[in-house]
Amino acid sequence: MTEYKITCQDDPSDRIKAVGTVGEHVAFYPYGSDSVYVSPADARTFARGILALADEVDGGEAPMPTEPAVRDIKVGDRVRILRPEGCLPEYAGRVGVLTRTDSTECKYRVRVDEADDNIVWAYEVAPVDTDNAEQLCAKNARMDILEQARALVGSRDVPNLLAVARFLAGDNA
């Protein structure tokens, strides 16, 4: 029966034992307290022991789950900006059309929706589900109105902000 133990650095009576021969499982037995404080090096050693026990029980590592295929992004696709150029952080999360790619590190050129057709270069983009694109554009437009209201009101008074945002959207004009 293989077992690995780890002892608390603050109280040696507190420890955990891991045993790998309990049916098809790895069992953990705490002694003393249910909390054991150890150094990072001791934690790594214990973790390696637990991995060895798991291999002993099931014969080796479980296969890694396969990641879903990432759709290729091409010019003309609708994309969300994940990591915009450093001087334009406010464009993170915005949606637009990919207009060009190049071989530089910041390789995606996106014409952003709802922003006077601004062009933004981005390090990372993701494809947008075209079924949800209209909803996303509407959400971005609402966020823009709220940001404009906050700039005008200059406070975080929610009722006042919402009143100004409704006015800007044309609801209470």
PAZAPA-4460 file (N, C-alpha, C; in steps of 0.05 Angstrom, whole numbers, plus 32768, in hexadecimal, padded with zeros to 4 digits):
% residues 173
    n_x    n_y    n_z   ca_x   ca_y   ca_z    c_x    c_y    c_z   seq   type   mol
   8011   7FE9   8000   8000   8000   8000   8012   8019   8000     1      M     A
   8010   8029   7FEA   8020   8041   7FE8   8010   8058   7FF6     2      T     A
   801F   8068   8005   8012   807F   8012   8026   8097   8012     3      E     A
   801B   80AE   8012   802A   80C7   8013   801F   80D8   802A     4      Y     A
   8031   80E4   8039   8028   80F4   8050   8034   8110   804D     5      K     A
   8024   8123   8058   802E   813F   8059   8027   8149   8075     6      I     A
   803A   8156   8082   8037   8160   809D   8037   817E   809E     7      T     A
   8025   8189   80AE   8023   81A6   80B1   803C   81B2   80BD     8      C     A
   8045   81C8   80B1   805E   81D5   80BB   805A   81E3   80D5     9      Q     A
   8041   81EA   80DC   803C   81F8   80F5   8035   81E5   810C    10      D     A
   8028   81CF   8106   8020   81BC   811B   8025   81A0   8110    11      D     A
   803B   8192   8118   8041   8178   810E   802B   8162   8113    12      P     A
   8019   8168   8125   8003   8154   812A   7FEE   8156   8114    13      S     A
   7FEF   816A   8104   7FDC   816D   80ED   7FE9   8163   80D4    14      D     A
   7FDD   814F   80C7   7FE9   8144   80AF   7FD3   8137   809E    15      R     A
   7FDA   8132   8085   7FC7   8124   8073   7FD6   810D   8067    16      I     A
   7FC8   80F7   8065   7FD4   80DF   8058   7FC3   80D8   8040    17      K     A
   7FD0   80D2   802A   7FC2   80CA   8011   7FC9   80AD   800C    18      A     A
   7FB5   809C   8007   7FB9   8080   8003   7FAB   8078   7FE9    19      V     A
   7FB8   8068   7FD9   7FAE   8062   7FBE   7FA2   8046   7FBA    20      G     A
   7F9D   8038   7FCF   7F93   801C   7FCB   7F78   8018   7FD7    21      T     A
   7F67   802C   7FD7   7F4C   8029   7FE1   7F39   8026   7FC9    22      V     A
   7F36   800D   7FC0   7F26   8008   7FA8   7F33   8015   7F90    23      G     A
   7F24   8025   7F82   7F2E   8033   7F6A   7F32   8051   7F70    24      E     A
   7F38   8058   7F89   7F39   8074   7F90   7F53   807A   7F9F    25      H     A
   7F59   8093   7FA1   7F6F   809D   7FB2   7F60   80A8   7FCB    26      V     A
   7F68   809F   7FE2   7F5B   80A8   7FFB   7F6D   80BC   800A    27      A     A
   7F61   80D0   8016   7F6F   80E4   8026   7F65   80E2   8043    28      F     A
   7F78   80E0   8055   7F72   80DE   8071   7F7E   80F5   8080    29      Y     A
   7F6E   8108   808B   7F7A   811D   809B   7F7D   8114   80B8    30      P     A
   7F92   811D   80C4   7F97   8117   80E1   7F9B   8132   80EF    31      Y     A
   7F8E   8135   8106   7F90   814E   8114   7F7C   8161   8107    32      G     A
   7F85   8178   80FF   7F74   818D   80F3   7F6E   8185   80D6    33      S     A
   7F5A   8192   80CB   7F54   818E   80AE   7F64   81A1   809D    34      D     A
   7F75   81B2   80A9   7F86   81C5   809A   7FA3   81BE   809F    35      S     A
   7FB2   81BD   8089   7FCF   81B7   808B   7FDD   81CD   807B    36      V     A
   7FF0   81DB   8088   7FFF   81F0   807B   801B   81E6   8075    37      Y     A
   8023   81E7   805B   803D   81DC   8053   804B   81F0   8040    38      V     A
   8064   81EC   803C   8073   81FC   802A   806C   81F4   800D    39      S     A
   8070   8206   7FFA   806B   81FF   7FDE   807A   81E6   7FD5    40      P     A
   8093   81E3   7FDE   80A3   81CC   7FD6   8096   81B2   7FE0    41      A     A
   808D   81B2   7FFA   8080   819B   8005   8066   8195   7FF7    42      D     A
   8057   81AA   7FF0   803E   81A7   7FE2   8042   8199   7FC7    43      A     A
   8057   81A2   7FB9   805D   8196   7F9F   8065   8178   7FA2    44      R     A
   8075   8172   7FB6   807C   8156   7FBB   8064   8145   7FC1    45      T     A
   8052   814F   7FD2   8039   8141   7FD8   8028   813D   7FBF    46      F     A
   8026   8152   7FB0   8016   8151   7F97   8021   813C   7F84    47      A     A
   803B   813B   7F81   8047   8127   7F70   8041   810B   7F7A    48      R     A
   8041   8107   7F94   803A   80EE   7FA0   801D   80E6   7F9A    49      G     A
   800B   80FA   7F9C   7FEF   80F5   7F96   7FEB   80ED   7F79    50      I     A
   7FFA   80FB   7F67   7FF9   80F3   7F4B   8003   80D7   7F46    51      L     A
   8018   80CF   7F54   8022   80B4   7F52   800E   80A0   7F5C    52      A     A
   8000   80A7   7F72   7FEA   8095   7F7C   7FD4   8092   7F67    53      L     A
   7FCC   80A8   7F5B   7FB7   80A7   7F47   7FC0   8095   7F30    54      A     A
   7FD9   8098   7F27   7FE3   8086   7F12   7FE3   8069   7F1A    55      D     A
   7FEA   8064   7F33   7FEA   8049   7F3E   7FCE   803D   7F3E    56      E     A
   7FBA   804D   7F45   7F9E   8044   7F46   7F92   803F   7F2B    57      V     A
   7F96   8052   7F18   7F88   804F   7EFE   7F9A   8048   7EE7    58      D     A
   7FB4   8044   7EEC   7FC6   803B   7ED7   7FD3   8051   7EC7    59      G     A
   7FCF   8069   7ECE   7FDC   807F   7EC0   7FCB   8097   7EBD    60      G     A
   7FD5   80AB   7EAF   7FC7   80C4   7EAC   7FAE   80C1   7E9B    61      E     A
   7F9A   80CF   7EA2   7F81   80D0   7E92   7F87   80E1   7E7A    62      A     A
   7F7A   80DB   7E64   7F7E   80EA   7E4B   7F75   8107   7E4F    63      P     A
   7F84   811A   7E43   7F7D   8136   7E45   7F64   813B   7E35    64      M     A
   7F51   814B   7E3F   7F3A   8151   7E30   7F41   8161   7E17    65      P     A
   7F34   815C   7E01   7F3A   816A   7DE9   7F2C   8185   7DE9    66      T     A
   7F39   8199   7DE0   7F2D   81B4   7DDF   7F1D   81B6   7DC6    67      E     A
   7F07   81C5   7DC7   7EF7   81C8   7DAF   7F07   81D7   7D9A    68      P     A
   7F02   81D1   7D81   7F11   81DE   7D6B   7F0A   81FC   7D6A    69      A     A
   7F1F   820C   7D68   7F1B   8229   7D66   7F16   822F   7D48    70      V     A
   7F01   823E   7D43   7EFB   8245   7D28   7F10   8259   7D1D    71      R     A
   7F18   8255   7D05   7F2B   8267   7CF9   7F1D   8282   7CF5    72      D     A
   7F2C   8297   7CFA   7F21   82B2   7CF7   7F2C   82BD   7CDD    73      I     A
   7F1B   82C9   7CCC   7F24   82D4   7CB3   7F18   82EF   7CAF    74      K     A
   7F24   82FF   7C9D   7F1B   8319   7C97   7EFD   8318   7C8F    75      V     A
   7EEE   832B   7C9A   7ED1   832B   7C95   7EC1   831F   7CAC    76      G     A
   7ECE   8310   7CBE   7EC0   8304   7CD4   7EB9   8318   7CEA    77      D     A
   7EA4   8314   7CF8   7E9D   8324   7D10   7EAD   8319   7D27    78      R     A
   7EBB   832B   7D35   7ECC   8322   7D4B   7EC8   8334   7D64    79      V     A
   7ECF   8329   7D7B   7ED0   8338   7D93   7EEE   833E   7D9A    80      R     A
   7EF4   8356   7DA1   7F10   835D   7DA8   7F15   8354   7DC4    81      I     A
   7F28   8342   7DC8   7F2F   8338   7DE2   7F46   8348   7DEE    82      L     A
   7F5A   834F   7DDE   7F71   835D   7DE8   7F79   8373   7DD3    83      R     A
   7F6E   838B   7DD7   7F74   83A0   7DC4   7F90   83AB   7DC8    84      P     A
   7F98   83BB   7DB4   7FB2   83C9   7DB6   7FB3   83D8   7DD0    85      E     A
   7FCB   83DA   7DDC   7FCE   83E4   7DF7   7FC2   8400   7DFC    86      G     A
   7FC2   8411   7DE8   7FB8   842C   7DEC   7F99   842E   7DEA    87      C     A
   7F8C   8418   7DE5   7F6F   8418   7DE2   7F60   8403   7DF3    88      L     A
   7F65   8402   7E0D   7F59   83EC   7E1D   7F3B   83ED   7E1E    89      P     A
   7F2F   8405   7E18   7F12   8407   7E19   7F04   83F7   7E04    90      E     A
   7F13   83ED   7DF0   7F07   83DD   7DDB   7F06   83BF   7DE1    91      Y     A
   7F11   83B6   7DF8   7F0F   839A   7DFF   7EF1   8393   7E02    92      A     A
   7EEA   837D   7DF5   7ECE   8374   7DF6   7EBC   837E   7DE0    93      G     A
   7EC6   8392   7DD2   7EB6   839E   7DBC   7EB5   838B   7DA4    94      R     A
   7EA1   838D   7D94   7E9C   837C   7D7D   7E9F   838C   7D64    95      V     A
   7EAA   837F   7D4F   7EAD   838C   7D35   7EB3   8378   7D1F    96      G     A
   7EBC   8382   7D08   7EC2   8371   7CF2   7EE0   8371   7CED    97      V     A
   7EEC   8359   7CEB   7F08   8357   7CE5   7F0D   8360   7CC9    98      L     A
   7F1E   8375   7CC6   7F23   8380   7CAB   7F3E   8379   7CA0    99      T     A
   7F50   8370   7CB2   7F6B   836A   7CA8   7F7B   835B   7CBD   100      R     A
   7F8D   834A   7CB5   7FA0   833D   7CC7   7FBC   8341   7CBB   101      T     A
   7FD0   8341   7CCC   7FEB   8342   7CC2   7FFD   8330   7CD4   102      D     A
   8017   8330   7CCF   8028   831E   7CDD   8035   832A   7CF6   103      S     A
   802D   8342   7CFE   8038   834D   7D17   802B   8341   7D2F   104      T     A
   8035   8348   7D47   8029   833E   7D5F   800D   8348   7D64   105      E     A
   8008   8361   7D5D   7FED   836D   7D60   7FE1   836C   7D44   106      C     A
   7FD6   8354   7D3D   7FD1   834F   7D21   7FB4   8351   7D17   107      K     A
   7FA1   8357   7D28   7F86   8358   7D20   7F7C   8375   7D1E   108      Y     A
   7F71   837D   7D06   7F66   8398   7D02   7F48   8394   7D01   109      R     A
   7F3A   83A2   7D14   7F1D   839F   7D17   7F0F   83BA   7D14   110      V     A
   7EFB   83BB   7D03   7EE9   83D2   7D01   7ED4   83CE   7D16   111      R     A
   7ED4   83DF   7D2B   7EC3   83DB   7D42   7EA7   83E6   7D3C   112      V     A
   7E92   83D6   7D44   7E76   83DE   7D42   7E71   83F4   7D56   113      D     A
   7E5D   8404   7D50   7E52   8418   7D63   7E68   842A   7D6E   114      E     A
   7E7D   842F   7D5F   7E92   8441   7D69   7E9B   8453   7D51   115      A     A
   7E89   845D   7D42   7E90   846E   7D2B   7EA3   8461   7D19   116      D     A
   7EA0   8446   7D15   7EB1   8436   7D04   7ECF   8439   7D0A   117      D     A
   7ED5   843A   7D24   7EF2   843B   7D2C   7F00   8422   7D24   118      N     A
   7F19   8425   7D1D   7F2B   840E   7D17   7F3C   8409   7D2F   119      I     A
   7F3D   83F0   7D38   7F4D   83E9   7D50   7F5E   83D1   7D48   120      V     A
   7F78   83D3   7D50   7F89   83BC   7D4D   7F89   83AC   7D67   121      W     A
   7F89   8392   7D65   7F87   8381   7D7D   7F9B   836A   7D7C   122      A     A
   7FA4   8362   7D93   7FB6   834B   7D96   7FA6   8330   7D94   123      Y     A
   7F8D   8331   7D9E   7F7D   8319   7DA0   7F60   8320   7D9B   124      E     A
   7F53   830F   7D8A   7F37   8312   7D85   7F2A   82F6   7D86   125      V     A
   7F0F   82F5   7D88   7F01   82DC   7D88   7EE9   82DF   7D75   126      A     A
   7EE2   82C9   7D67   7ECB   82CA   7D56   7EB1   82CF   7D66   127      P     A
   7E9F   82DE   7D5A   7E85   82E3   7D66   7E70   82D3   7D59   128      V     A
   7E5F   82C6   7D69   7E49   82B7   7D5E   7E36   82CA   7D51   129      D     A
   7E32   82C7   7D37   7E22   82DA   7D28   7E05   82DB   7D31   130      T     A
   7DFB   82C6   7D3E   7DE0   82C7   7D49   7DDD   82DB   7D5F   131      D     A
   7DF3   82DE   7D6F   7DF2   82F0   7D86   7DFE   830C   7D7F   132      N     A
   7E07   8310   7D67   7E15   8329   7D61   7E03   8342   7D65   133      A     A
   7DEA   8340   7D5D   7DD9   8357   7D60   7DD4   835E   7D7D   134      E     A
   7DD1   8349   7D8E   7DCE   834E   7DAB   7DE7   835B   7DB7   135      Q     A
   7DFE   8352   7DAE   7E17   835D   7DB8   7E1A   837A   7DB0   136      L     A
   7E13   8381   7D98   7E15   839C   7D8F   7E03   83AE   7D9F   137      C     A
   7DEB   83A4   7DA4   7DD8   83B4   7DB4   7DE2   83B7   7DD1   138      A     A
   7DEE   83A3   7DDC   7DF9   83A5   7DF7   7E0F   83B9   7DF8   139      K     A
   7E21   83B9   7DE4   7E37   83CD   7DE3   7E2C   83E9   7DE0   140      N     A
   7E17   83ED   7DD1   7E0B   8407   7DCD   7E00   8411   7DE8   141      A     A
   7DF3   83FF   7DF7   7DE8   8407   7E11   7DFE   840E   7E24   142      R     A
   7E14   83FF   7E24   7E2B   8404   7E35   7E37   8420   7E2E   143      M     A
   7E39   8426   7E15   7E43   8440   7E0C   7E32   8457   7E17   144      D     A
   7E17   8453   7E16   7E05   8468   7E21   7E09   846B   7E3F   145      I     A
   7E0B   8455   7E4D   7E0F   8456   7E6A   7E2A   8464   7E70   146      L     A
   7E3F   845E   7E61   7E59   846B   7E66   7E57   8489   7E61   147      E     A
   7E48   8491   7E4C   7E45   84AE   7E46   7E35   84BB   7E5D   148      Q     A
   7E21   84AD   7E67   7E12   84B8   7E7E   7E23   84BC   7E96   149      A     A
   7E34   84A8   7E9C   7E46   84AA   7EB3   7E59   84C1   7EB0   150      R     A
   7E63   84C6   7E98   7E75   84DC   7E93   7E66   84F7   7E98   151      A     A
   7E4D   84F8   7E8F   7E3E   8511   7E93   7E36   8516   7EB0   152      L     A
   7E2D   8501   7EBD   7E23   8504   7ED8   7E3A   8507   7EEC   153      V     A
   7E50   84F9   7EE7   7E67   84FC   7EF8   7E64   84EF   7F13   154      G     A
   7E51   84DD   7F16   7E4E   84D0   7F30   7E45   84B3   7F2B   155      S     A
   7E41   84A5   7F41   7E38   8489   7F3F   7E1C   8487   7F4A   156      R     A
   7E0D   849D   7F49   7DF1   849D   7F51   7DE0   848E   7F3C   157      D     A
   7DD9   8475   7F42   7DCD   8463   7F2E   7DB3   846E   7F23   158      V     A
   7DA0   8478   7F33   7D87   8482   7F26   7D8D   8499   7F13   159      P     A
   7D9F   84AB   7F1B   7DA5   84C2   7F0A   7DB3   84B9   7EF1   160      N     A
   7DC6   84A6   7EF3   7DD3   849B   7EDB   7DBF   848E   7EC8   161      L     A
   7DAD   847F   7ED3   7D99   8472   7EC1   7D87   8486   7EB4   162      L     A
   7D80   849B   7EC2   7D6F   84B0   7EB6   7D7D   84BE   7E9F   163      A     A
   7D97   84C4   7EA3   7DA6   84D1   7E8E   7DAA   84BE   7E76   164      V     A
   7DB0   84A4   7E7D   7DB3   8490   7E67   7D9A   848D   7E57   165      A     A
   7D83   848C   7E64   7D69   848B   7E55   7D65   84A3   7E43   166      R     A
   7D6D   84BA   7E4E   7D6B   84D3   7E3E   7D7D   84D1   7E25   167      F     A
   7D96   84C8   7E29   7DA9   84C6   7E13   7DA0   84B2   7DFE   168      L     A
   7D92   849D   7E07   7D88   8489   7DF5   7D6F   8492   7DE6   169      A     A
   7D64   84A9   7DEF   7D4C   84B3   7DE2   7D32   84A9   7DEE   170      G     A
   7D33   849C   7E05   7D1B   8491   7E11   7D0A   84A6   7E1F   171      D     A
   7D17   84BB   7E2A   7D08   84CF   7E39   7D0D   84EB   7E2E   172      N     A
   7D11   84ED   7E14   7D18   8507   7E08   7D00   8519   7E08   173      A     A
***
